[in-house]
Amino acid sequence: MQVKIEKLIYGGEGLAHAEGTTVFVPFVLPEESAEIQVVERKKNLVRARVEQILTPSSGRIAPRCRHFTVCGGCHYQHILAEAQLGYKTEILRETLRRIGHVQWTGPIVPHASSPWGYRNRAQWKVRPVDAKAADAASRAAIGYFGASSSALCAAEECPILSPLLEKTLATLRGALAEGALPVTLREIEAFANDDDTKLLLNASFAGMPRSPAPLADKFRALLPGLESILMTDPGRDAMELFGPGFLTYQVSGRAYRVGHLSFFQVNRYLLEELARTVAGSARGALALDLYAGVGLFSLPLAEAFDRVVAVEANPASARDLGVNVGAQGSRIEIQNADVEAFLKKWREKPDCVVLDPPRAGVSPGVLARLKALAPPAISYLSCEPSTLARDLAVLTAAGYALAEVHVFDLFPQTFHIESLVRLVRSQ
């Protein structure tokens, strides 16, 4: 069928209507007409792929990566970077209105990133192709899952990676092609430090070598910047560490230890701006940093508040957080606890609460305790607009009003949206 795209929606698709059905199709732009092929039909909903763009948008550009539309990692390489941020801004505004019934008519402050070479972390899948092939390049491949697929898209390039990570990908691709790495290798996660000179590597196996030390030496020989490698075999619940177990990442003159199993933001260009904006201009006696991670926001908060209580459930992140508070330890109290369990016991009213929850958002129990504590200000950093809208509906009904809304383009070329909402108590 032929359709005309009405708008972009969250998830990387365009929305259209045809023949009495709602149509979702990726890799399009508003106002484009396209010939599409239906790939899935559910009642009055159709998912399709583009067969041909009949009337291209003037905003359409040529993608930079040869794997675009096949690899599942990027969704917007056909759109100018500044336009991507504009679309994300409007998608966020519409999602707040549609799901949360939050009518935000004020400005949404954009925070743009360099559109290429921004990722400091990548996760690559490794799959055997043909172990008996005479051609060595057919033995194993490394890359990403394909778009809407669990099939491997072997990556010969990835321009959103930092230079060190793209070089690492090329080196590993060559080593696998030569049969220099075990055929049981299934996944590699690489993390680069702030100046893109050192690497942290997680390697997962479906059968780790009985003597992993020589393999660790081989990885070090292949990757001169490798500081530490963690090898795991989930099937045998086995784990081997070679190296210190962490990297040090500098943000705004502050040193953050980031371990193999700790969370850290992936955009190496916007970290300083993100930390500064989340901490904001709030001042007071007590701040709660909930879902604190390794302390990216706890440390700047400690410069503005007499006390900061940082709550983090992940033991690995909490250990890194303990190191990172360093000399500010007297002002930062660390709680290695589930946020909801912590708040059930907490009775002191904070002046400010920072929320940085996972994609699932804030649980009803946490929202109930926040309503009871009634802090004057809440800063909510979200990576999922739908759960943000859901949670804001609860908070605005409890007497909070939106004071600021920001969009950080932490993930250029993708549909992902990182947003910050600052709320103040209005009653």
SETI-396681 format. One line per 8 residues: their letters; for each residue x, y, z of C-alpha. Coordinates in pm, 1 decimal, always signed. Layout:
N
a> X/Y/Z; ... .
END
This chain:
427
mqvkiekl> +0.0/+0.0/+0.0; +95.2/+366.1/-23.9; +89.3/+593.9/+280.0; +170.9/+950.6/+378.6; +366.3/+983.3/+703.4; +196.2/+1211.4/+954.9; +453.9/+1227.7/+1233.0; +734.3/+1042.2/+1410.5 .
iyggegla> +650.5/+852.7/+1729.0; +860.7/+714.6/+2013.5; +1032.9/+394.5/+1906.4; +1178.7/+522.8/+1580.7; +874.7/+473.5/+1358.7; +655.4/+700.8/+1152.7; +278.4/+703.4/+1192.9; +33.1/+688.4/+902.6 .
haegttvf> -326.5/+582.9/+835.2; -447.9/+385.3/+536.1; -737.8/+155.1/+451.6; -888.4/+202.6/+796.8; -572.3/+95.4/+979.7; -298.6/+265.7/+1178.9; +37.3/+208.1/+1014.2; +381.0/+210.2/+1177.3 .
vpfvlpee> +683.8/+220.0/+949.0; +1051.8/+291.6/+1029.3; +1314.5/+505.7/+852.7; +1073.7/+772.1/+727.6; +1005.6/+1142.8/+783.7; +685.3/+1342.8/+828.8; +508.4/+1442.7/+504.7; +687.1/+1173.7/+304.5 .
saeiqvve> +483.4/+946.2/+80.6; +603.8/+589.8/+71.9; +522.4/+256.5/-80.2; +530.1/+2.4/+201.0; +508.4/-372.5/+251.1; +306.5/-504.2/+545.5; +510.1/-733.0/+773.5; +265.0/-765.4/+1064.9 .
rkknlvra> -107.7/-707.5/+1103.1; -302.8/-693.8/+1431.3; -668.5/-589.7/+1412.7; -652.9/-223.1/+1309.0; -276.2/-192.6/+1342.5; -14.6/-261.5/+1077.0; +362.9/-268.3/+1092.5; +541.5/-231.9/+763.2 .
rveqiltp> +874.4/-177.9/+593.6; +956.9/+78.7/+327.9; +971.9/-48.2/-26.8; +1023.0/+295.1/-183.9; +1013.7/+659.3/-74.9; +788.6/+820.0/-335.1; +817.8/+1184.4/-224.1; +1125.3/+1235.1/-4.2 .
ssgriapr> +1131.0/+1504.5/+262.1; +1365.6/+1796.7/+203.0; +1513.1/+1707.1/+540.9; +1620.1/+1358.0/+434.6; +1997.2/+1297.0/+418.4; +2217.9/+1003.3/+321.9; +2306.2/+779.0/+618.7; +2669.9/+771.9/+720.4 .
crhftvcg> +2687.8/+401.1/+812.8; +2662.6/+123.0/+554.5; +2468.4/-93.1/+802.4; +2187.5/+156.5/+862.0; +1837.0/-0.4/+836.0; +1988.9/-348.9/+875.4; +2159.2/-301.7/+1213.6; +1918.7/-246.1/+1501.4 .
gchyqhil> +2132.3/+14.8/+1674.8; +2039.2/+335.2/+1487.4; +1702.2/+469.8/+1373.0; +1758.8/+830.7/+1263.1; +2069.1/+845.5/+1042.9; +1848.3/+968.6/+758.2; +1766.6/+1283.7/+961.2; +1986.1/+1588.2/+1026.4 .
aeaqlgyk> +2118.3/+1587.8/+1384.5; +1953.2/+1917.9/+1482.2; +1622.7/+1796.9/+1338.9; +1649.2/+1472.6/+1537.2; +1660.0/+1671.5/+1860.0; +1359.5/+1874.4/+1748.3; +1156.2/+1561.8/+1679.6; +1253.3/+1415.2/+2016.3 .
teilretl> +1144.3/+1734.1/+2188.7; +799.4/+1718.9/+2032.9; +766.7/+1344.3/+2099.4; +841.0/+1410.9/+2466.9; +586.7/+1693.6/+2485.5; +318.5/+1479.8/+2318.2; +394.1/+1177.9/+2542.1; +360.5/+1385.4/+2858.7 .
rrighvqw> +24.0/+1510.0/+2734.6; -111.5/+1177.5/+2603.7; -2.1/+943.8/+2884.1; +39.4/+1173.0/+3185.3; -217.7/+1441.1/+3093.2; +60.9/+1689.0/+3170.5; +8.4/+2001.1/+2960.6; +356.7/+2153.0/+2943.3 .
tgpivpha> +344.7/+2455.5/+2713.3; +672.8/+2607.7/+2828.7; +1008.8/+2562.8/+2657.7; +1185.1/+2229.2/+2648.1; +1553.5/+2315.3/+2675.9; +1762.8/+2121.2/+2421.9; +2110.4/+1990.1/+2503.2; +2276.2/+1874.6/+2181.3 .
sspwgyrn> +2564.0/+1631.6/+2148.9; +2817.6/+1578.9/+1875.9; +2625.7/+1333.3/+1655.9; +2913.9/+1093.9/+1586.1; +3183.3/+925.0/+1793.7; +2994.8/+991.3/+2115.7; +2958.7/+647.6/+2275.0; +3203.5/+551.4/+2550.2 .
raqwkvrp> +3041.9/+207.5/+2591.7; +2935.9/-62.1/+2345.7; +2803.2/-416.4/+2367.5; +2879.3/-650.8/+2079.4; +2737.1/-993.2/+2006.1; +2964.5/-1267.8/+1875.1; +2827.9/-1561.8/+1679.5; +2990.2/-1851.7/+1493.1 .
vdakaada> +2916.7/-1839.8/+1123.7; +3072.6/-2158.0/+984.9; +3338.9/-2331.9/+1192.1; +3431.7/-2563.7/+900.3; +3462.5/-2294.0/+639.0; +3788.4/-2279.1/+448.7; +3761.2/-1901.8/+444.8; +3879.1/-1783.0/+788.5 .
asraaigy> +3654.2/-1477.6/+769.0; +3351.6/-1708.2/+782.0; +3437.4/-1861.2/+1119.7; +3284.7/-1597.9/+1349.5; +3134.8/-1251.9/+1330.0; +3092.4/-964.1/+1573.5; +2833.0/-689.1/+1567.1; +2481.1/-601.1/+1676.6 .
fgasssal> +2141.6/-762.1/+1649.9; +1955.5/-663.3/+1335.5; +1657.6/-429.4/+1331.0; +1360.0/-609.7/+1490.9; +1562.3/-930.6/+1489.1; +1786.5/-1153.9/+1698.5; +1999.6/-1232.5/+1392.0; +2350.4/-1090.2/+1397.3 .
caaeecpi> +2438.8/-791.2/+1182.0; +2815.1/-822.3/+1141.1; +2954.4/-471.1/+1186.8; +3236.6/-348.8/+967.9; +3196.9/+3.2/+1103.5; +3006.4/+190.9/+1373.4; +3048.9/+570.4/+1349.9; +2866.2/+647.7/+1676.2 .
lspllekt> +3148.5/+480.6/+1874.3; +3441.3/+671.4/+2020.3; +3758.3/+632.0/+1809.6; +3906.0/+386.4/+2061.7; +3592.7/+171.4/+2064.8; +3568.9/+167.6/+1685.0; +3934.6/+63.6/+1668.4; +3864.3/-205.5/+1930.1 .
latlrgal> +3573.9/-339.0/+1723.2; +3795.0/-362.0/+1413.6; +4069.7/-541.3/+1607.5; +3829.7/-795.5/+1755.0; +3667.5/-851.8/+1416.3; +4007.7/-934.2/+1268.9; +4103.9/-1163.5/+1558.0; +3777.6/-1357.3/+1527.4 .
aegalpvt> +3818.9/-1392.4/+1153.4; +4164.5/-1538.8/+1206.6; +4036.9/-1783.7/+1467.3; +4252.6/-1618.6/+1735.0; +3969.5/-1604.7/+1991.5; +3762.1/-1894.3/+2131.2; +3457.4/-2004.8/+1933.2; +3263.0/-2005.8/+2262.7 .
lreieafa> +3288.2/-1626.0/+2295.5; +2934.4/-1484.1/+2285.1; +2942.4/-1119.6/+2393.4; +3190.8/-839.1/+2456.4; +3116.9/-514.7/+2635.1; +3377.7/-239.1/+2612.5; +3394.9/+83.7/+2812.6; +3642.2/+366.0/+2742.2 .
ndddtkll> +3761.5/+634.0/+2982.7; +3713.7/+1009.4/+2941.8; +4017.8/+1074.4/+2720.1; +3952.1/+759.3/+2515.1; +4285.6/+594.1/+2596.7; +4195.1/+306.0/+2831.1; +3954.6/+15.0/+2811.8; +3746.0/-194.4/+3046.1 .
lnasfagm> +3630.3/-521.2/+2885.9; +3359.6/-771.7/+2984.2; +3375.2/-1097.2/+2788.3; +3097.3/-1356.6/+2818.0; +3139.7/-1719.2/+2707.6; +2927.9/-2025.6/+2646.4; +3212.6/-2231.4/+2791.8; +3501.9/-2028.8/+2931.1 .
prspapla> +3853.5/-2173.2/+2883.1; +3968.5/-2381.1/+3179.2; +4284.5/-2169.9/+3198.9; +4168.6/-1817.1/+3119.5; +4495.0/-1636.8/+3204.6; +4659.2/-1697.1/+2861.9; +4343.9/-1565.8/+2694.9; +4360.2/-1251.2/+2910.8 .
dkfrallp> +4718.9/-1204.6/+2791.7; +4601.3/-1243.6/+2432.1; +4336.6/-974.4/+2480.5; +4601.2/-743.1/+2628.1; +4831.1/-803.7/+2330.7; +4546.3/-727.5/+2089.6; +4426.1/-419.0/+2278.2; +4716.0/-215.1/+2423.3 .
glesilmt> +4480.8/+19.4/+2612.7; +4315.2/-265.1/+2802.2; +4326.0/-193.6/+3176.4; +4104.8/-471.3/+3307.7; +3907.8/-766.8/+3174.0; +3628.4/-962.7/+3339.9; +3549.2/-1303.9/+3189.5; +3219.7/-1471.3/+3272.1 .
dpgrdame> +3051.0/-1799.7/+3189.0; +2683.5/-1770.0/+3291.2; +2622.0/-2139.5/+3228.5; +2879.4/-2240.8/+3489.1; +2833.0/-1931.3/+3708.7; +3207.0/-1872.3/+3662.9; +3387.4/-1538.8/+3675.4; +3755.7/-1444.6/+3638.7 .
lfgpgflt> +3902.8/-1095.8/+3677.0; +4236.5/-985.7/+3532.4; +4327.9/-630.8/+3627.7; +4212.1/-375.3/+3885.9; +3843.5/-416.5/+3802.1; +3770.1/-51.8/+3721.8; +3853.4/+258.1/+3519.1; +3875.8/+615.2/+3645.5 .
yqvsgray> +3655.3/+859.1/+3454.1; +3703.7/+1235.7/+3493.7; +3397.3/+1463.8/+3485.0; +3429.4/+1834.8/+3568.8; +3755.1/+1772.3/+3754.9; +3600.3/+1497.2/+3966.9; +3734.5/+1142.2/+3946.7; +3479.3/+861.0/+3929.0 .
rvghlsff> +3574.9/+497.8/+3968.1; +3360.0/+285.8/+3733.6; +3377.7/-91.0/+3774.9; +3298.7/-374.6/+3536.3; +2942.3/-418.6/+3663.3; +2855.6/-55.2/+3736.6; +2628.3/+174.7/+3538.1; +2764.8/+493.8/+3384.9 .
qvnrylle> +2621.9/+727.7/+3120.0; +2738.7/+644.3/+2766.7; +2767.7/+988.3/+2602.9; +3119.7/+1120.2/+2653.0; +3032.9/+1472.1/+2531.1; +2739.4/+1563.2/+2756.9; +2843.1/+1424.9/+3095.6; +2961.3/+1758.0/+3242.1 .
elartvag> +2652.4/+1942.3/+3119.2; +2422.6/+1666.8/+3242.5; +2573.9/+1657.0/+3593.1; +2570.0/+2036.1/+3620.4; +2208.1/+2066.3/+3507.3; +2076.2/+1785.6/+3726.6; +2242.8/+1934.6/+4036.0; +2105.1/+2274.5/+3930.5 .
sargalal> +2103.0/+2577.7/+4155.5; +1930.0/+2411.1/+4451.9; +2083.4/+2466.8/+4796.0; +1990.2/+2343.7/+5140.3; +2054.5/+2117.1/+5434.2; +1966.6/+1775.3/+5287.9; +1942.1/+1617.2/+4941.8; +1847.2/+1260.4/+4856.7 .
dlyagvgl> +2014.6/+1113.3/+4547.1; +1799.4/+809.9/+4466.5; +1928.5/+547.9/+4218.1; +2265.9/+714.1/+4265.7; +2487.1/+478.9/+4061.9; +2855.1/+559.0/+4112.9; +2774.1/+911.8/+4230.5; +2773.1/+1122.3/+3913.6 .
fslplaea> +2520.7/+1357.2/+4077.1; +2603.6/+1290.5/+4443.3; +2940.2/+1466.0/+4424.4; +2815.1/+1796.7/+4277.9; +2515.6/+1786.5/+4513.0; +2755.6/+1762.5/+4809.2; +2897.5/+2101.7/+4712.3; +2552.0/+2261.1/+4746.8 .
fdrvvave> +2398.2/+2075.4/+5042.6; +2514.0/+2017.5/+5398.7; +2427.3/+1647.7/+5365.6; +2361.2/+1413.2/+5076.1; +2218.1/+1065.0/+5119.6; +2300.5/+854.1/+4810.8; +2091.5/+539.1/+4768.6; +2200.4/+264.9/+4526.5 .
anpasard> +2081.4/-97.3/+4519.2; +2350.9/-243.2/+4292.6; +2639.3/-365.0/+4514.2; +2903.5/-302.6/+4246.7; +2790.2/+55.5/+4187.8; +2761.4/+114.4/+4562.8; +3123.0/+2.2/+4609.8; +3239.1/+244.1/+4341.9 .
lgvnvgaq> +3023.5/+515.2/+4499.2; +3199.1/+455.8/+4832.2; +3536.2/+522.1/+4668.9; +3413.2/+820.1/+4469.8; +3281.3/+1019.0/+4763.1; +3644.7/+1036.0/+4880.0; +3717.3/+1347.9/+5079.6; +3349.1/+1444.0/+5069.6 .
gsrieiqn> +3255.5/+1131.6/+5261.2; +3165.4/+1330.7/+5571.2; +2889.6/+1504.1/+5372.4; +2769.5/+1201.7/+5171.5; +2601.0/+907.0/+5339.0; +2582.5/+592.4/+5125.3; +2293.4/+349.0/+5147.9; +2337.3/+23.9/+4955.5 .
adveaflk> +1966.0/-50.3/+4952.2; +1658.3/-77.6/+4736.4; +1513.4/+272.8/+4705.5; +1162.8/+172.7/+4810.2; +1289.2/-21.5/+5113.6; +1508.0/+274.5/+5213.8; +1225.2/+527.6/+5188.1; +990.8/+313.2/+5397.7 .
kwrekpdc> +1223.4/+372.3/+5693.0; +1326.7/+730.8/+5613.6; +1146.2/+1007.5/+5803.0; +1357.7/+1322.4/+5755.7; +1223.2/+1573.2/+5502.9; +1479.9/+1655.3/+5231.0; +1513.2/+1992.6/+5063.2; +1566.2/+1827.4/+4724.7 .
vvldppra> +1531.7/+1478.5/+4574.2; +1712.0/+1361.0/+4260.7; +1555.7/+1064.1/+4081.1; +1744.0/+872.0/+3811.4; +1547.5/+546.2/+3787.7; +1585.3/+265.3/+3533.0; +1363.0/+243.2/+3226.5; +1072.5/+104.8/+3431.0 .
gvspgvla> +1047.6/+436.4/+3615.7; +962.4/+494.5/+3980.7; +757.7/+232.4/+4164.8; +420.7/+320.2/+4322.6; +574.6/+261.7/+4665.9; +850.0/+516.2/+4604.5; +599.3/+770.4/+4471.5; +381.2/+720.3/+4779.9 .
rlkalapp> +675.3/+787.8/+5012.1; +777.5/+1096.9/+4813.3; +424.4/+1232.7/+4849.4; +446.5/+1174.5/+5225.6; +791.9/+1335.1/+5257.1; +681.3/+1629.6/+5039.5; +1025.2/+1769.1/+4945.3; +1007.1/+2125.3/+4805.6 .
aisylsce> +1193.8/+2023.3/+4486.3; +1236.4/+1706.8/+4278.6; +1465.8/+1659.6/+3978.8; +1358.0/+1358.9/+3772.6; +1600.7/+1228.4/+3506.1; +1434.7/+976.8/+3275.0; +1539.0/+754.5/+2985.5; +1180.4/+646.0/+2906.0 .
pstlardl> +915.9/+910.7/+2822.3; +614.9/+685.0/+2884.7; +708.7/+592.9/+3242.5; +813.3/+952.8/+3308.2; +467.1/+1070.5/+3197.9; +300.8/+808.5/+3415.8; +501.1/+914.0/+3723.0; +452.4/+1285.1/+3659.8 .
avltaagy> +76.5/+1229.4/+3658.2; +106.0/+1100.7/+4015.9; +337.4/+1380.1/+4131.6; +136.2/+1663.8/+3976.7; -180.9/+1523.3/+4137.0; +7.0/+1534.0/+4468.6; +72.7/+1907.8/+4443.9; +384.8/+1936.6/+4228.1 .
alaevhvf> +418.5/+2163.4/+3925.8; +668.8/+2138.9/+3641.5; +921.8/+2421.8/+3655.7; +1171.9/+2312.7/+3387.1; +1189.7/+2047.8/+3116.1; +1515.4/+1953.9/+2939.7; +1605.8/+1706.7/+2666.0; +1961.4/+1572.2/+2653.9 .
dlfpqtfh> +2048.4/+1407.3/+2324.4; +2261.4/+1138.3/+2485.8; +2185.5/+898.0/+2200.1; +2207.5/+1074.3/+1860.3; +2099.8/+867.2/+1556.8; +1860.5/+668.0/+1778.5; +1504.3/+724.3/+1902.3; +1610.3/+718.9/+2268.9 .
ieslvrlv> +1522.6/+1028.0/+2473.6; +1689.7/+1138.5/+2797.8; +1487.5/+1407.0/+2970.4; +1511.7/+1603.4/+3292.5; +1204.2/+1746.5/+3462.5; +1240.3/+1979.8/+3759.4; +934.7/+1991.9/+3983.8; +846.7/+2226.9/+4267.9 .
rsq> +582.8/+2176.1/+4531.4; +296.1/+2417.8/+4466.2; +67.6/+2332.3/+4758.8 .
END
